[in-house]
Structure formats: C-alpha cells, structure tokens
Amino acid sequence: MRRPENLPRAAAPFLGFARLLRHHAFAIGSEQVTSFMQAVTLLGPRSMDDIREAALATLAPSPDRRGEFETHFRAYFYGDAKPPIEGEEEEETRVKDDRGTREEEKQTIRQERGGELPSALEQLSSRDFQRDPDGLGQFRQRLASALPARRSFRTARMRSRGALDLRRSLREIVSADGDIPSPLLRRRQAVSRKLLLLIDVSGSMKLHTADYLKLAHAAVQGAGRAEVFTFGTRLTRVTSALRVRDREQALGRAAALVEDWDGGTRMGPTLLAFLSVPRFSAFARGACVVILSDGLERGSHAELEIAMRRFSARAFRLSLASPLAGDPRFRPATSALSAILPVLDDLVDGSSLRSLTGFILSLARPAPAAEIIWKRVP
C-alpha cells in the first residue's frame, strides 16, 4: 500500500475509517485497507450504501462485532454518535471464558423479575446451590463407557486381530539378523466422543438450572472430554470451575463466574457468539452437543436457525432437551422450534435429572431424526 502522503485527497476519509477501526481493536490488515479503497473506486461510489457494502466485504468485521462496526461507520461518515434505539437488537453478546481474564463491565445493570416468560433484557445476579441427594454417582461412573466412540488415528500394539505394522516388523527382523520373529500388529484405538453441554440460565429456565449444573458437574467428572457453557444474555465457559471434585465447591465457583442468572434470553446471538470463537467452535466438532433449554426465542428466530444449522454441520449428534417436552400435550409448534426441528437429531424431555441422565447414557444408540419422531405424535 502506498504511503499516506502519496494518496489522493479523496482517499483520506477511507484510510481514516480503517485507522478508527484499528484503534478500537478490529483486526484489519494493510491489504484489506487497500482492497477497501479499490472496492470504493470500483463502485463509483454512487451512494453511502456502496461505501458501507465495500467496507463490510473487505474489512470483514466478525459477526459478534457487526453492531459495533455499524455504530463506528455512522459516527465517522454521518457524524451520528447517538446510541441505538432502545429495543433494537444491536447489543453485542459478551463471551466469558473461565480461563481468561475478566473484562471491565460498563453496562448498567437492569433489574427485571424473571422465571415466567422469556425476555431479551439482561439481568445480573448470583446463585447459591444447596447440598441434596440426587443419585448422580452412578451416572458419573457409567458415562465414559456409554458415550459414542470413534476410531482414533492413533494406534496401539495388539497381540491379535490387528493390521501388520510393517515398519516395526522390518526393524525387528534387522535387529534379529534376518530371523523372522512374530509379526507386530497394531490397531486404531477407539476413543469416546466429546460431550458439549450448553445450559440456558435465563429466567424462563429458573426452576431447572440448579439441576442442570449438578448434571454438568457429574458429566465433567465422569467424561474425559466434556465441555460446559451457560448462556442467557451472555456466554460463559464454566468447565474449569466444574473440574473441582467437590460438587459444592465446583458449583460455587461456577455460580461466581456466571453473571446473567435468571435474566433475559438471546439464544440465537449467544449460540452464534459461541461459533464465532474458533477455540469454542472446535469443541463442537464431532461431539455430542446437548442444548438444555426450552427453546423459547424472543423476536425473530433467524439467528437461532442459522446457529443450529451450523451446529448440526459440526456435531456428531445435536440434541435439544426441553423441560416443556415433559408435558404429554407438548408439541413443537412455535416458529422457532418448527424452524430448527429438521436439523435436530433429538428433541427430548429435559424436565428431570432422571430423564436427562437416561438420555445422555443412550447417546451411543442410533435414533431417528427429531422431525420424524414428532411427525408420528398424534
């Protein structure tokens, strides 16, 4: 890219916009800035919409920062520094990783009564878990052997029923001065698939989140490769907290990490935020993904449908455990559930620990798609 003093005066605003985005921690390379100005030149531009589309195509803001990008664009080119209109879905979903540092929170805490209806308003609160018997010990012991298995690329030495390890066998022949010893056999190992639990902690799930976190602790303790996230208006990874062996201590640490207990729900944006983080998205690849939520999405379900389709493309098995499915009269008739039903492998009862543990322990068994099951329900 040419030096700024050699650029035409008309290119200065576009270079300044790229510098503004860099100042706000957008990852933008020099070649992207050059492509941005070339795209503007190619488009004319005939209107500000052309400049905006060129910026989106070349500077490529991540989906979770799209709203911030739009705000900077309007502030820079239009001089519009007004905040978004209240009620519009332009708020960035906050992601919290339990192994990382905590960012400073500058958002005003809004108080809202939760527990009955889904809402998109954020509410920050704490949670205290009490000790009670629940019979999860047997589930923890059986989980590792009950999860679906896949063939690993790593091999192990076998005495029989394996493939010939030609390289090591030839080495043994050379070391034995040409004598032919017993051939060495190896076989690819079978490893359990990952288990990914995504737990809805919004107000409409208030009666079930305590049991879900106890189940998640048992899963992390019983399975070698389990990951747990909570979501409401924010996304929080709580796996490290649940690795503590004592359940009360583990749940106490998880309760301290999660800040959006019993508040609103933005299911689609938070799941998309999960998929936008490469390290988190890798947890879902080839895994058994179980989403513990009622599936009641507020407003448009377009983002939820996109997120579920992406999960379905990555996961070995995608399941939704809804407490509403425990009612015999339940039917997936809402627009959100109807939209995601074709990509679900399971839509099961999530109203009790007994039904959930039974379902998770049966994940290795093949099952017809959720859409086929619910079409059979009269």
C-alpha positions, 0 to 999 in steps of 0.5 A: 500500500502506498504511503499516506502522503502519496494518496489522493485527497479523496482517499483520506476519509477511507484510510481514516475509517480503517485507522478508527477501526484499528484503534478500537481493536478490529483486526484489519490488515494493510491489504484489506485497507487497500482492497477497501479503497479499490472496492470504493473506486470500483463502485463509483461510489454512487451512494453511502450504501456502496461505501458501507457494502465495500467496507463490510466485504473487505474489512470483514468485521466478525459477526459478534462485532457487526453492531459495533462496526455499524455504530463506528461507520455512522459516527465517522461518515454521518457524524451520528454518535447517538446510541441505538434505539432502545429495543433494537437488537444491536447489543453485542453478546459478551463471551466469558471464558473461565480461563481468561481474564475478566473484562471491565463491565460498563453496562448498567445493570437492569433489574427485571423479575424473571422465571415466567416468560422469556425476555431479551433484557439482561439481568445480573445476579448470583446463585447459591446451590444447596447440598441434596441427594440426587443419585448422580454417582452412578451416572458419573461412573457409567458415562465414559463407557456409554458415550459414542466412540470413534476410531482414533488415528492413533494406534496401539500394539495388539497381540491379535486381530490387528493390521501388520505394522510393517515398519516395526516388523522390518526393524525387528527382523534387522535387529534379529539378523534376518530371523523372522520373529512374530509379526507386530500388529497394531490397531486404531484405538477407539476413543469416546466422543466429546460431550458439549453441554450448553445450559440456558440460565435465563429466567424462563429456565429458573426452576431447572438450572440448579439441576442442570449444573449438578448434571454438568458437574457429574458429566465433567467428572465422569467424561474425559472430554466434556465441555460446559457453557451457560448462556442467557444474555451472555456466554460463559465457559464454566468447565474449569470451575466444574473440574473441582471434585467437590460438587459444592465447591465446583458449583460455587465457583461456577455460580461466581463466574456466571453473571446473567442468572435468571435474566433475559434470553438471546439464544440465537446471538449467544449460540452464534457468539459461541461459533464465532470463537474458533477455540469454542467452535472446535469443541463442537466438532464431532461431539455430542452437543446437548442444548438444555433449554426450552427453546423459547426465542424472543423476536425473530428466530433467524439467528437461532436457525442459522446457529443450529444449522451450523451446529448440526454441520459440526456435531456428531449428534445435536440434541435439544432437551426441553423441560416443556417436552415433559408435558404429554400435550407438548408439541413443537409448534412455535416458529422457532422450534418448527424452524430448527426441528429438521436439523435436530437429531433429538428433541427430548424431555429435559424436565428431570435429572432422571430423564436427562441422565437416561438420555445422555447414557443412550447417546451411543444408540442410533435414533431417528431424526427429531422431525420424524419422531414428532411427525408420528405424535398424534 
